[in-house]
Amino acid sequence: MRPATPARRLARVAALSAAALSLLVLLMGVLLWWSAMREEPYGTDSTDSTGSVAAADPALVERGAYLAKAGNCMACHTERGGMAFAGGRGIDTPFGTVYSSNLTPDRDTGLGAWRASDFWGALHHGRSKDGRWLYPAFPYTSYTQVSREDSDALFAYLQSLPPVRQPQPGNTLSWPFSTQAALAVWRTLYFKPGAFEPDPQQGAEWNRGAYLVRGLGHCAACHTARNALGGSGSLDLAGGLIPMQNWYAPSLTSDAEAGVGRWPIEHIASLLRTGVAPGASVQGPMAEVVLRSTQYLTEPDLQAMATFLKALPASAPDQQKARTAPPTKSSAQIAGARLYEQHCAQCHGEQGEGVALAYPALAGNRAVTLHSSVNLVQVVLHGGYPPATAGNPQPFGMPPYMLTLSDKDIASVLSFVRNAWGNQAADVTAVDVNRTRSGNAR
């Protein structure tokens, strides 16, 4: 038997590569077919016309305007300094940048040629008017629970807006994440259209809160950890690092993080309405949510959300990722005490007691002792600014120390704060600070 020549070996490798590629294409085709077949069809109805819904029912438009605030739609679909809802804002993801679409009724670049059922298809199925699957940067994994009635109201409101001609910039996702085949795989693993099912064991207020939190509010988009493919696999609200934003969204089920099971309902509602509550204030991405969304919700809806959040099952202690500090003070903590006295004590108090509804107490503050220190580092680097709301129009803020303190200084002062006045948490390192400063927090 003669040994294979280089040419024959090359031909064999080429044949095997072609077979593997053919098999991959076949697999992608099967996944595309399967992903489409597992979704229930959606169609039109007698009122499913383009552009005329808004003029026909002003009450529906008003309701849609309220729902748009509940969903915080304008935050993503408005470019900084641009026209409201005209899209074009870049949403950074670990796979590249996705640009938000134009929601105004411009026929060429917006929703002017869409029908109510097309819009429902985007929310419920994650599919565009032309049948393309949408990238999950648009949180249809949560919006799939939005009712058809609310979807139609949202569409009516968007159709009432002044049309703005603004084409959507091209997404800059890397291959293969830019392909529909990759989306087929992702959807097969992590998405199936659903609907909100009221829990008959709970009251109407709890169910309304669950609908808002899990649906339009899409709280799980931030408060649920994501894996390497960007999938969450559940709506457990157990906290996680927000990809690309370098903020940690704390667990809503853990008393050690952001769980509110022990809070009075009125304090939970106050935090959502004003951004502050006794012993708490919102910062970072949540400050934007309160600023643009939850402060505009009705009191019954805020009470409903508070009722649902308060009733979330608490995480078991071993799931709360609690970490304790060494019993003796580290050198970083000793150095941090001097920095705290110099830069922080004037507002937060010598004993970390703070000033009510102005400067938060640091002693006993669970935001200080989170297992992840990334939020603390963000606040020290960039400053801390609660939202200016109708209920708290002139919030007290904290200046940034990015140019004042070194990574080592920030690590030292935070290590001190996390272990003073009865607090217990792991020290912060200069590497932790540098990662956050450079946008690579973990």
N, C-alpha and C positions, 0 to 999 in steps of 0.2 A: 504494500500500500504506500503510495507516494505521499510525502508530507505536503500539507497545503501551502501553496505559494502565497506571498504577500498580497497578490491581487485577489486570490480566492478568499483569503482571510478578510480583506477589506469588503469584498462583496457579501460575505456572510454577515459581517457586522452591520452593513447597510441594510440587508434584508431583515435582520433582527430588529434594528432600529425602526424600520418602516412598519414591521408587525406590531411593535410596542406602541408606536404612534397611532396606528390604526385602532388598536385596542383602547387606547386612551380616548380617542375621538368617539369611539362607540360608547365607552363608559360615560363620557360627557353627554352624549345624546340621550342615553337612557336616563341619566339624572335630570336633564332638562325636561324630558317627557314625564318622569315621575313627579317632579316638583310641580309641573303644571296640572297633572291629573289629580294630585292630592288636594288641590284647592277647589272649593266649590265655585261654580260659575256665577257671574254677576252680569246683569243686563240693564236694560232701560225700562222706563215706565212712562206713563202718559204725560207726566209733567217734566220729563227729562229733556228739556230744551236748553240751548246755549244762550247766555246773556240776558234772559228775560225774567229769571226767577227773582232777582233782587227788586226790580221795579214792581213786581206783582204783590209782594208781601213785606212791607216795611217791618212788621213785627218779627219776621223771620230773620231779617237783616240785623235787627237790634240784638236778637238772641245770638246770632252768629258772631257779632262783635264781642260779646261777652265771652263766648267760648274760645275765640281767638286769643283773648287775654289769659283765659284759664290754661290754654295750651302753650302760652308764651311763643306764639308763632312768629311774631315780628322779630324776636331776638336773633333768630338764625336767618330769616328771610329778608333782612335789611342790611345792606352793606354799610359800614361805618361812614357816615356823612351822606348816605344815599337816600333815595326815595323809599318810603315805607312799603314793605312787602314786595319790592321789585327784585329781590334776590341778589345774587352775586357775591354773597359773603362766603369766604373760604372757611371750610370746616376741616381742620387738620386731623388726620388719622394716622395710625402707625403705618398705613399702606400708601399714603399720599394725601393730597388735598381734594376734597369734594366741594363743589360750589353749589350754594343753595339756588333753587329755581325761582323764577319770577311768578308770583301769585296774583298779580294784577290782571285785569281782563283784557290785556293787549292780545289781539288775535294771533300775531306772529311770534311773539316771544313770551307770552304769558298764558293765562287760562281762558282767554277769550273764545277759543274754539272748543273748549271742554264742555262736557255735560255733567250733570250732578252724579251720574253713575261712574263717569271717568274719575271724578274726584274721590268718590267712595272706593273705587278700585285702588287708588293710591294709598289711602288711609288703611283700608281693610286688608288688601292683598299685597301692598308694596309694589304695585305695577303702574307704569305710566300709561297715558292715553294710547300710545302706540304698541302697548303690550310688553315693553321692556321692563325687566325687573329693576327696581330702584335699589340704590346702595343703602345699607342700614344706618348710615349717618343720619338719614331721615328715620326717626324712631317708630316705624310702622309696627315693630314688634310690640309696642305699647298701644299705638293708635288702632290696631286691629280690634281693640275692645270698644272703640267709640261706636255708638249706635248710628244707624243709618239716618235717623232723624237729626241727630247733632251734626253729622257729616253734611247733610243738605243745608242746615242752617249756616254752617261755616262757609260752604260754597256760595250761598246767597250773599253773605257779607263780602266775601272776596270779589264777587261779581259787581258789587256796588262801588268798589273803589275806582278812582281815576286810573285809566289804563296808562301804563308806563312802558315805553318801548325800550327794553334792555335785555339783550341776548345773554344767556348764561355762559360764563367762561367755561372753557374745556377743563374737565377734571384732570388732575395730574397723578392718577394712581399708577403704581408700578404694575408690570405684568407678573403673574397672571390675574392679579386682583382686579384689574380693570375689565375683565371679560365676563360675559353673561354665564359662561360655563362655570367660572369660579363662584358666581352668585348662586348658581344652581346647587353646587356642593354646600355652600354656606346655608342656604335656605333649607336644604334637606336635613342638615344637622341641627339648625337652631330656630327654625320658624315654621309655624303652621297657622293660617288664619283662624281666628277665634272670635268669640263674642263674650261680653261681660255677662256672667250668670249670677244674678242675685243669690245670696246665701239665705235660704228660708229660715235658718236658725238665728239670723241677725235682724235687727230692726232696719227701718227705712233709712235712718240717719247713717248708720254704719255702712249700709250698702251704697249710699250716695258717696260717702267718703272713699270707699274702696274703688268705685268707678272713677272718681277724679284722680286719685293717687296712682292707680294702675293704668288708667287710660290716658285721658287728655294731659294730666299732669306729668306723665311719663317719668315719674320719680326714679324708677328702676334704671333708667338710662345712665344715671350717675351713681346711684346708691347700691348698685350690684356689680361685683367684680367681673371683669372680662378676661377670657383666656387669650392665647396667642393669636387666635383667628378672629378675635373680636366678638365672640359669642358669650352669652351669659348662661344660657341653658335653663335659667329659672328667673323668677321675679321675687327673690328672697329678701331684697333690700338689706342685705347684710354688710354693705359697705365695700369700698374698693377705690383704688387710685384711678382718677379720671384720666383716660389716655390723652397724652399730649398737653393737657392743661396743668399737670403737676400740682394738683390739689387732691387731697384724700376726702372722698365723700363718706362720712362716718356711717356706721351701721345704725339703721333705724329700729333694730330689734335688740340692741345691747344697751343695758343700763350704764355700761362703762363708756359708751360712745355717744350716740345721739338718740337712744331710745327714750320715749317720753311716757312710759307706762306709769311712772310715779308722779307725773305732773298733773296739776289741775287742767281741765279742758280749756279754761279761759287763758292760761299761760301759753298753751300750744297755739291757740288761735291768735293770740297777740303776737307771737313770734312770726307767724305767717303774714299777719296784717301789717305790722310795723317794723319788723326786723329786729326787735328787741323784746325781751321778757325778763322777769326777775332771774338774775344769774346767767343770762344767755344773750348772745347777739349773733347775727349771721355775718359771714365774711365770704370773700371770694365769689365763686360761681353762684352760691346760694343767695348772696346779696343781690345779684342781678335778677334771680328768679323772683325775689320779693319785690324788687323795684318795678319790674315790668309785668309781673303776673299776679302773684297772690294778694298783693295789697288791694287789688281791684275786685276781688271776689266778694260775694255777698256774705253777710254774717252767717246765715244758715249753711252755706257751703263751707266756710271756714270751720264752723262747728262740726260739720260732718267729717271733714278731713281730720280734724283733731280727734274725733271719736274713733275713727278707724286706726289712726297712728297710735293712739293710746292703747288700743286693744291688740296690737300686733304681739304674737307670742314672743316672749323674751328668749334670747339665746341662752343656751346652757353656759355656765361659767367657763368651761374648758373651750368654748367656741369664741370667747370674747378676746382672745389673743392678748390677755393681760400679761404684762411684764413688770417685774419689780426691780428696783435699783439695789446695788450693793449696800450693805448696812453702814459702811463708812463713806465719808465724803471723798470724792475723787478730786484730783488736782484741778480738773476743769470746773467743777462746782465751786471750789474755793476761789478761783479766778473770776468766775461768773458772778459771785456775790458782790465783788467790787464794781463790776460793770453795771450790775443791776442798780446799785445805789446811785451810780453816776447818771444813768440814762433812763431808768424806769420807775424808781420809787416815787418820784414826784407825782405821777398820775396813778400808778397801781398800788401805792402804799408800801410802807416799809415791811409790813407783814403780808403783803399780797392781797390786802382786803379790798382794793379798788374803791370806786365811787359808784353808787347805785345808778343805773340807767345812763352812765356816762363812760366810765372806764371800768372794764370788767375785772372782777376779782380773779386773781390767779391761784389763790389758795383754794384747794378743793375743786378746781375747775377741770372737768373731765376733758375739755378740749386741749388742756395743757398736758394731760397724761395719756393721750391716745398712744397706742403702740406705734403709730406712724407719726413722726415729728414734722412731716413735710408742710402741713398747714402753718405751724408755728414759724418755720423758716420763711415761708412765703410772706407772712405778715411782717416779720422783722425786716426782711429785704425790701419789700414793696409798700409797706404801710398797711394799716387796717382801717377799712372804711365801711361801716354799715350803710345801708341804703337810706337815702332821704325819702321818707314816705309821708303821707298825709298825717299819720299818727305819730311820726317822729321826724319832723321836717328838718331839724338841724342836728343831726347826729354828731357825736364827738368822734374824732378820728385819731389815728396814730400815724406819725410821720415815718417815712421810709428810712432805713439805716443802711441801705445798700452801699452807699459811698462813705459811711461813717465807721462802720465796723467791719473787720476782716472776717473771713470764714471761721477762723479760730475763735475770735471774740464772740461771734454769734453762737457758735457751738457751746462756748463756756457759759454764756448768760442763760441759754436755754436749758443746759444741763442743770444749772442752779435752780431755775424756776421749776423744773420738773421734779425736783427733789427737796424743795423747801416747804416749810409750813405744813408738813404732813403729806405732801405729794410724794408719790413714788412712781418712777418711770425710768427707763434706760437713758443713759447719757446720749447726747447728740454729738456726733463727731464732725470735724471740719470737712471730711469727705462727704458726709450727708448734706452739709450746707452747700458745698461746691456742686454736688449733683443737682440740687434744686436750682441753684443760681444759673447753671448751664442748661437747664431744661431737661435733665435726665433723672428726675427723682424716682425713687423706688419705694 
